[in-house]
Amino acid sequence: MNNTGEPTLLAFDVFGTVVDWHSTIAREIALLAPGVDGASFARAWRAGYWPAMRQVERSGEWIPLDVLHRRILEKILPQFELAHLDEPQRRDLNQVWHRLDPWPDSVAALKRLKQRFIITTLSNGNISLLTEMAKHGDLPWDCILSAEVYGHYKPAPQTYLGVCKTFDLHPSSVMLVAAHHDDLDAAQDCGLATAYIERPAENGSDRPKDVGMSERHPLHFASLSAIADYFHC
């Protein structure tokens, strides 16, 4: 922490915390294939996310998230009777992760927080994905850091400690902001400060998730706007 007791840098998880992956993907599927349940498709695609990354970590061979997303997509297309999609359609659909829309509060809150802190991504998304997402959504990052930079996917400690090393900061001077307790738990185990953001509709409004308090992460906010208010930004 700096001499005010506040962090110097805020590192943000992105998928679900800053951007609404579910609604964006469901909407694009509805446009591409009106007969398909876009909400279920979005959840099925996301469900392959953690198993794919764990496999990468076990193998020790780095594979970017864009490639993992495409592999998962190929598996689920037949389940939703979309095996007929041609290569250009599949490639464009996979790029939907580059054009995820921010939650309504995200951009304004990040701009407020940026006035007081260094703000960076700390996401499992690859750098090109995060850069194009920022361009699409007007996300005002000072820096884009990715698991790709460190060759490990969260929750590997190399990612959390990597951002500290990149900025030459003690872990206590870095705060991870995320909507996922497991991400925050791993960051806290590495000595980082943490702040939990509620995103009850992350998996769709029809599948609200539990956003209850965690004793490990007492800084608990209903939105990014609320954390900006907390820091008087």
C-alpha positions in Angstrom: 0.0 0.0 0.0 1.1 3.6 -0.5 1.4 6.0 2.4 -2.4 6.6 2.4 -3.1 2.9 3.0 -4.5 2.5 -0.5 -3.3 0.3 -3.3 -1.1 1.9 -6.0 -2.5 -0.3 -8.8 -5.9 -1.9 -9.5 -5.7 -5.1 -11.6 -9.0 -6.2 -13.0 -10.4 -9.5 -14.0 -12.3 -8.9 -17.2 -14.7 -11.7 -18.2 -17.8 -11.3 -16.1 -16.2 -8.5 -13.9 -15.9 -5.7 -16.5 -17.6 -7.2 -19.6 -20.9 -9.1 -19.9 -19.9 -12.2 -21.9 -23.2 -14.0 -21.5 -25.5 -11.3 -22.9 -23.2 -10.5 -25.8 -22.7 -14.1 -27.0 -26.4 -14.9 -26.5 -27.4 -11.9 -28.6 -25.0 -12.8 -31.4 -26.2 -16.4 -31.5 -29.8 -15.1 -31.7 -28.8 -13.1 -34.8 -26.8 -15.8 -36.4 -29.2 -18.7 -35.7 -32.6 -17.5 -34.4 -33.8 -21.0 -33.6 -30.9 -21.7 -31.1 -31.1 -20.9 -27.4 -28.5 -18.3 -27.2 -28.4 -18.2 -23.4 -27.7 -21.9 -23.2 -25.1 -21.7 -26.0 -23.2 -18.9 -24.2 -23.1 -21.0 -21.0 -22.0 -24.1 -22.8 -19.2 -22.3 -24.4 -18.1 -20.7 -21.2 -18.3 -24.1 -19.4 -15.4 -25.4 -21.4 -13.2 -22.5 -20.3 -11.7 -23.8 -17.0 -11.2 -27.4 -18.1 -9.3 -26.2 -21.2 -7.1 -23.9 -19.2 -6.3 -26.5 -16.6 -5.2 -28.9 -19.4 -2.8 -26.2 -20.6 -1.4 -25.7 -17.2 -0.9 -29.5 -16.8 0.8 -29.8 -20.2 3.2 -26.9 -19.7 2.7 -25.8 -23.3 1.2 -22.3 -23.7 -1.9 -22.1 -25.9 -3.7 -18.7 -26.2 -7.3 -18.3 -25.1 -8.4 -17.6 -28.7 -7.3 -21.1 -29.7 -9.0 -22.7 -26.6 -12.2 -20.8 -27.4 -12.1 -22.2 -30.9 -11.6 -25.7 -29.7 -14.5 -25.5 -27.3 -16.7 -23.9 -30.1 -15.9 -26.9 -32.4 -17.1 -29.3 -29.7 -20.4 -27.5 -29.0 -21.6 -26.6 -32.5 -23.0 -30.0 -33.2 -24.8 -30.0 -29.8 -26.8 -26.9 -31.0 -27.3 -28.2 -34.6 -24.8 -25.6 -35.9 -22.3 -28.0 -37.5 -23.2 -26.5 -40.9 -21.5 -23.2 -40.1 -18.7 -22.6 -42.6 -15.1 -21.6 -41.7 -15.7 -17.8 -42.1 -18.8 -18.0 -39.9 -16.9 -20.0 -37.3 -14.0 -17.7 -37.3 -16.2 -14.6 -36.9 -18.2 -16.3 -34.1 -15.0 -17.1 -32.2 -14.1 -13.4 -32.5 -17.2 -12.5 -30.4 -14.9 -12.7 -27.4 -13.1 -9.7 -28.8 -16.2 -7.6 -28.9 -17.9 -8.3 -25.6 -19.9 -5.4 -24.3 -19.0 -3.8 -21.0 -21.4 -3.8 -18.1 -23.4 -0.5 -18.1 -21.3 0.9 -15.1 -17.9 -0.3 -16.3 -16.5 2.5 -18.5 -17.5 5.4 -16.4 -16.3 3.8 -13.2 -12.9 2.8 -14.8 -12.4 6.4 -16.0 -13.1 7.6 -12.4 -10.7 5.0 -10.9 -8.0 5.9 -13.5 -7.8 9.4 -12.1 -6.5 8.0 -8.8 -4.9 4.6 -9.6 -3.0 2.8 -12.3 -5.6 0.4 -13.8 -4.7 -2.7 -15.8 -6.3 -5.9 -16.9 -5.1 -9.1 -15.3 -7.1 -11.5 -17.5 -6.8 -15.0 -19.0 -7.6 -13.4 -22.4 -4.8 -13.1 -24.8 -3.4 -9.6 -25.6 -5.0 -9.2 -29.0 -8.4 -10.2 -27.6 -8.1 -7.8 -24.7 -6.8 -5.0 -26.9 -9.6 -5.3 -29.4 -12.2 -5.7 -26.6 -10.9 -2.4 -25.1 -11.2 -0.7 -28.5 -14.7 -2.0 -28.9 -15.9 -1.1 -25.5 -14.0 2.1 -24.9 -12.3 0.6 -21.9 -9.7 3.1 -20.6 -6.9 0.8 -19.4 -3.5 2.2 -18.6 -2.0 -1.1 -19.4 -3.1 -4.5 -20.7 -1.7 -7.5 -18.9 -2.6 -11.0 -19.7 -1.9 -14.5 -18.7 -0.1 -14.7 -22.1 2.6 -12.3 -20.7 3.4 -14.7 -17.9 2.8 -18.0 -19.7 0.4 -19.2 -17.1 -3.4 -19.0 -16.6 -5.0 -17.8 -13.5 -5.1 -19.0 -10.7 -1.4 -19.8 -11.1 0.6 -17.6 -8.8 2.9 -16.5 -11.6 0.0 -14.3 -13.0 -0.6 -12.4 -9.7 3.0 -12.0 -8.8 3.8 -11.2 -12.4 1.8 -8.0 -12.3 3.7 -7.0 -9.1 7.0 -7.6 -10.8 6.0 -5.8 -13.9 5.3 -2.6 -11.9 8.0 -3.3 -9.3 5.3 -3.2 -6.5 5.0 -5.1 -3.3 1.9 -7.4 -3.6 0.1 -5.5 -0.9 0.2 -2.4 -3.2 -1.7 -4.3 -5.9 -5.5 -4.9 -5.6 -7.2 -7.5 -7.7 -10.8 -6.5 -8.5 -12.9 -9.5 -9.6 -16.4 -11.0 -9.6 -15.1 -14.5 -8.7 -14.1 -15.6 -5.3 -11.7 -18.3 -6.5 -9.7 -15.7 -8.4 -9.6 -13.4 -5.4 -8.6 -16.3 -3.1 -5.6 -17.1 -5.3 -4.6 -13.4 -5.5 -4.9 -13.1 -1.7 -2.7 -16.2 -1.2 0.0 -14.3 -3.1 -0.3 -11.3 -0.8 -2.5 -9.0 -3.0 -5.3 -6.9 -1.7 -8.7 -7.9 -3.1 -12.1 -6.4 -3.9 -15.2 -8.4 -4.8 -17.7 -7.1 -7.4 -21.2 -8.5 -7.5 -22.3 -9.6 -11.0 -25.4 -11.7 -10.2 -26.4 -11.8 -13.9 -23.0 -13.0 -15.2 -24.4 -16.4 -16.2 -27.7 -14.8 -17.5 -30.6 -13.2 -15.8 -32.3 -16.6 -15.8 -29.4 -18.2 -13.9 -28.6 -15.7 -11.1 -25.4 -16.6 -9.2 -24.8 -16.4 -5.5 -23.0 -13.1 -4.7 -22.9 -13.6 -1.0 -20.2 -12.1 1.3 -16.9 -13.9 1.8 -15.0 -13.5 5.1 -11.8 -13.5 3.1 -12.8 -10.5 1.0 -14.6 -8.0 3.1 -14.3 -5.3 0.4 -17.5 -6.3 -1.3 -19.2 -3.9 -3.8 -22.4 -4.1 -5.9 -20.8 -2.5 -8.9 -17.6 -0.9 -10.2 -19.3 2.4 -9.6 -19.5 1.5 -5.9 -15.7 0.8 -5.6 -15.1 4.2 -7.3 -17.4 5.8 -4.6 -15.5 3.9 -1.9 -12.2 5.4 -3.0 -13.8 8.9 -3.5 -12.9 9.0 -7.2 
